[in-house]
Amino acid sequence: MDILLKQVRLNDEDTLKDVAIENGKISQIADKIDEKADQIIQGDGNVLIPGLVESHIHLDKALISNRVHNQSGTLKEAIRVTAEAKPTFTKEDIYERAKRALEMEIEHGVTNMRTHAEFSPDTGLDGFKTILRLKEEYRDMVDIQVVAFPQDGVFKLPGMTDMMDEAMQLGADVVGGIPYVDPDPKQHIDFIFQLAQKYDKDIDFHQDFFDDADQITVDYIAKKTIETGYEGRVTVGHETALAALPPEKLNSIIELLHKAQINVISLPETDLHLGGRTDSYNVRRCVTPIRALRKGHVNVALSTNNIRNPFTPFGNGDIMQVGFLAVPAAHLGGLNDLPSVLEMLTTDPAKILHLDHYGIKVGNTANLVLLGTKRKADAVIDIPERLYVIKDGRITVKTEKNVTVYRK
């Protein structure tokens, strides 16, 4: 066999296990495996989890906070100052920044990712092509889905509908949308569905990114999803406006989302930072109601969104920190809620990306992370070291940390 992990914890209720890897797959899981292996990793009772899944990120505009600033902290200014700066982004600049952000994510245990990549008539497709290039260059380290993302709208910009089509021809994996930046959000939504059907691709919307609920269109998306037979293939990110709905209206929309099998991605770092900026007191959190959505059997994931730019001027590529933040921000610290946070970083986003053979089970792909913690229940709140990251049965990351505390 290729790799043997000795005495790792898969679940807090079970005994420690040995996990064998051969030809890129998990070949055995047992209390003890005595066969020889090319590489042996002593687990020492540490927790083994599936590879982390980053389901919503923008690599192309990462790491620009040192030169592009959002003084007001609002979404409106973040969009404006980033749009003003984009003409200065060269292919080389985008490549180097996106590469750094990608490696930060890999170091922290991400083995699968969905990244949104922008383009417009003003900036062209060079940045989008750069992200496609990185997808190929890093395919041995992380599997990437690229979303064709019209950040500045579709119908506001002459020629943008043709560019969306061209992006799909170039190799986009997913059709992206952002209805709230176009004058007619429903026209935008209809176009995105038409394009997705043309290329038989999934859809991923930036959706209802408001503090208030008077402009919500996710109900239209849900009905369109059912009408077109796209159940299970549509994802909406942000959805902060849902938090402003009264319970009866929220429950009605949640029922519709469940019926349409729409996935929701919460992005608490960005949404907490940008949300509630016009509130002078009793400032809202502006985080989508995760607990209510999960209670209504809607698939919910947590993700990073941005790293150090006007939308999120912090972050180090560690999605575990996103999970940690979600615990207080979304009231997920209860006994029954806390285990769901790790699921929203692993198995739940894996459903969004349609990852076959995901998870720790014999026969599945060996995408694994050995954490520096002894209890699975503490996997998020410890924000532990990623001791080993294994991608397709190959060790891609090893972390060693020595700490000595000197007492008098």
Residue pairs with C-beta under 8 A, 6 or more apart in sequence:
1 20
1 21
1 22
1 27
1 28
1 35
1 36
1 37
1 38
2 21
2 22
2 23
2 37
2 38
2 39
2 393
3 20
3 21
3 37
3 38
3 39
3 40
3 41
3 366
3 390
3 393
3 395
4 18
4 19
4 20
4 21
4 33
4 35
4 37
4 39
4 40
4 41
5 18
5 19
5 20
5 21
5 41
5 43
5 48
5 368
5 370
6 18
6 40
6 41
6 42
6 43
7 16
7 17
7 18
7 42
7 43
7 44
7 45
8 16
8 17
8 18
8 19
8 43
8 45
8 46
8 47
8 48
8 370
9 16
9 17
9 43
9 45
9 46
9 47
9 48
9 374
9 375
9 376
10 17
10 19
10 29
10 47
10 48
10 360
10 376
11 376
12 375
12 376
12 377
15 31
16 31
16 43
16 45
17 29
17 30
17 31
18 28
18 29
18 30
18 31
18 32
18 33
19 26
19 28
19 29
19 48
19 360
19 368
20 26
20 27
20 28
20 29
20 33
20 35
20 37
21 27
21 366
21 368
21 390
21 393
22 393
23 393
24 365
24 366
24 392
24 393
24 394
25 357
25 363
25 364
25 365
25 366
25 393
26 360
26 361
26 362
26 363
26 364
26 365
26 366
27 362
28 362
29 360
29 361
29 362
39 395
41 370
41 388
43 370
45 374
46 370
46 371
46 372
46 373
46 374
46 387
47 370
47 371
47 373
47 374
47 375
47 376
47 379
47 384
48 360
48 368
48 369
48 370
48 371
49 342
49 346
49 360
49 368
49 369
49 371
49 376
49 379
50 346
50 347
50 350
50 358
50 359
50 360
50 367
50 368
50 369
51 109
51 110
51 111
51 112
51 346
51 367
51 368
51 369
51 389
51 390
51 391
52 108
52 109
52 110
52 111
52 319
52 320
52 345
52 346
52 369
53 110
53 111
53 112
53 113
53 301
53 345
53 346
53 349
53 350
53 352
53 353
53 355
54 105
54 110
54 112
54 113
54 114
54 115
54 303
54 304
54 319
54 349
55 113
55 114
55 235
55 265
55 301
55 303
55 349
55 352
55 353
56 114
56 116
56 204
56 237
56 265
56 267
56 301
56 303
56 304
56 305
57 101
57 105
57 113
57 114
57 115
57 116
57 303
57 304
57 305
57 306
57 307
58 115
58 116
58 117
58 118
58 149
58 305
58 306
58 309
58 311
59 97
59 98
59 101
59 102
59 115
59 117
59 131
59 134
60 89
60 94
60 97
60 98
60 115
60 116
60 117
60 118
60 127
60 128
60 130
60 131
61 82
61 86
61 89
61 118
61 306
61 309
61 311
62 97
62 98
62 100
62 101
62 306
62 307
62 308
62 309
63 97
63 100
63 101
63 307
63 308
63 309
64 82
64 85
64 97
64 308
64 309
64 310
65 308
65 309
65 310
65 313
66 308
67 85
68 81
68 82
68 85
68 309
68 310
69 81
69 310
70 77
70 78
70 81
70 310
70 311
70 313
71 77
72 277
73 273
73 274
73 277
74 274
74 277
75 209
75 274
75 311
77 310
78 274
78 309
78 310
78 311
79 151
79 152
79 181
81 310
82 309
82 310
82 311
83 151
83 152
86 118
86 120
86 122
86 123
86 127
87 122
87 123
89 123
89 127
91 126
91 127
91 129
91 130
94 126
94 127
94 130
94 131
95 130
95 133
95 134
98 130
98 131
98 134
99 134
101 307
101 317
102 113
102 134
102 138
102 142
103 317
104 307
104 316
104 317
104 318
105 113
105 142
105 304
105 317
105 319
106 138
106 141
106 142
106 389
106 396
106 397
107 317
107 386
107 389
107 397
107 399
108 316
108 317
108 318
108 319
108 320
108 386
109 319
109 320
109 369
109 386
109 389
109 397
110 142
110 317
110 319
111 142
111 143
111 367
111 369
111 389
111 391
112 142
112 143
112 144
112 349
112 350
112 353
112 355
112 358
112 367
113 142
113 143
113 144
113 145
114 144
114 145
114 146
114 147
114 173
114 174
114 204
114 352
114 353
115 131
115 144
115 145
115 146
115 147
116 147
116 149
116 151
116 176
116 204
116 206
117 127
117 128
117 131
117 132
117 146
117 147
117 148
117 149
117 172
118 127
118 128
118 149
118 150
118 151
118 152
119 125
119 127
119 128
119 148
119 149
119 150
119 163
119 167
120 150
120 151
120 152
120 157
120 160
120 163
121 157
121 158
121 159
121 160
121 163
122 157
125 163
125 166
125 167
125 170
128 146
128 148
128 167
128 170
128 172
129 170
131 146
132 146
132 170
132 171
134 144
135 144
135 146
138 144
140 391
140 392
140 394
140 396
141 391
141 396
142 391
145 173
145 174
145 353
146 171
146 172
146 173
146 174
147 172
147 173
147 174
147 175
147 176
147 204
148 164
148 167
148 168
148 172
148 174
148 175
148 176
149 176
149 178
149 206
150 157
150 160
150 163
150 164
150 176
150 177
150 178
151 178
151 181
152 181
153 160
153 178
153 181
153 182
153 188
154 160
154 161
154 164
154 177
154 182
154 188
154 191
154 192
155 161
155 182
155 183
155 184
155 187
155 188
155 191
156 181
156 182
156 183
161 191
164 175
164 191
164 195
165 195
165 198
168 175
168 195
168 198
168 199
168 201
172 201
173 201
173 202
174 201
174 202
174 203
174 204
175 192
175 195
175 196
175 199
175 201
175 202
175 203
175 204
176 192
176 203
176 204
176 205
176 206
177 188
177 189
177 192
177 203
177 204
177 205
177 206
177 207
178 188
178 205
178 206
178 207
179 185
179 186
179 188
179 189
179 205
179 207
179 217
180 206
180 207
180 208
180 209
180 210
180 215
180 217
182 188
185 215
185 217
185 220
186 217
186 220
189 205
189 217
189 220
189 221
189 224
190 224
192 203
192 205
193 203
193 224
193 228
193 230
195 201
196 202
196 203
196 230
196 233
197 228
197 230
202 233
202 234
202 235
202 354
203 230
203 233
203 234
203 235
204 234
204 235
204 236
204 237
205 221
205 234
205 235
205 236
205 237
206 237
206 238
207 217
207 218
207 221
207 236
207 237
207 238
207 239
208 215
208 216
208 217
208 218
208 236
208 238
208 239
208 240
208 241
208 242
209 238
209 239
209 240
209 241
209 271
210 216
210 240
210 241
210 244
211 240
211 241
211 244
211 275
211 276
211 277
211 278
211 279
211 284
211 286
212 241
212 244
213 241
213 242
213 244
213 245
213 249
215 241
216 241
216 242
216 245
216 253
218 236
218 239
218 242
218 253
218 257
218 262
219 253
219 256
221 234
221 236
221 260
221 262
222 253
222 256
222 257
222 259
222 260
222 262
223 256
223 260
224 230
225 231
225 233
225 234
225 260
225 261
225 262
226 259
226 260
231 260
231 261
232 261
234 260
234 261
234 262
234 263
235 262
235 263
235 264
235 265
235 352
236 262
236 263
236 264
236 265
237 264
237 265
237 267
237 303
237 305
238 265
238 266
238 267
238 270
238 271
238 288
239 264
239 266
239 288
240 271
240 275
240 286
240 287
240 288
242 250
242 253
242 288
242 289
242 293
243 284
243 285
243 286
243 287
243 288
243 289
244 284
245 253
250 289
250 292
251 292
251 296
254 292
254 293
254 296
254 298
255 296
257 264
257 293
257 296
257 298
258 296
258 297
258 298
261 299
262 298
263 298
263 299
263 300
263 301
263 351
263 352
264 288
264 293
264 298
264 299
264 300
264 301
265 300
265 301
265 302
265 303
265 349
265 352
266 287
266 288
266 290
266 300
266 301
266 302
266 303
266 326
266 330
266 344
267 302
267 303
267 304
267 305
267 322
268 287
268 302
268 322
268 325
268 326
268 329
268 330
269 304
269 305
269 306
269 312
269 314
269 315
269 321
269 322
269 325
270 305
270 306
270 311
270 312
271 286
271 287
271 288
272 285
272 286
272 287
272 325
272 329
273 311
273 312
273 313
274 286
274 311
275 284
275 285
275 286
275 287
276 283
276 284
276 285
276 286
285 329
287 326
287 329
287 330
288 300
289 330
290 300
290 326
290 330
290 332
290 344
291 330
291 331
291 332
291 337
293 300
294 300
294 340
299 348
299 351
299 352
300 344
300 348
301 344
301 345
301 348
301 349
301 352
302 319
302 322
302 323
302 326
302 341
302 344
302 345
302 349
303 319
303 322
303 349
304 312
304 315
304 317
304 319
304 322
305 311
305 312
306 312
306 315
307 315
307 316
307 317
308 314
308 315
315 321
318 383
319 345
320 345
320 379
320 380
320 383
320 384
321 383
322 345
323 341
323 342
323 344
323 345
323 380
324 380
324 381
324 383
326 332
326 341
326 344
327 333
327 338
327 341
327 380
327 381
331 337
332 338
332 340
332 341
338 377
338 380
338 381
339 377
341 380
342 376
342 379
342 380
345 380
347 358
347 359
350 358
350 359
357 363
357 364
357 365
358 364
358 365
358 367
360 368
365 392
365 393
366 390
366 392
366 393
367 390
367 391
367 392
368 388
368 389
368 390
369 386
369 388
369 389
369 390
370 386
370 387
370 388
370 389
370 390
371 379
371 382
371 384
371 385
371 386
371 387
372 382
372 384
372 385
372 386
372 387
372 399
372 401
373 379
373 382
373 384
378 384
385 399
385 401
386 397
386 399
387 398
387 399
388 395
388 397
388 398
388 399
389 395
389 396
389 397
389 398
390 396
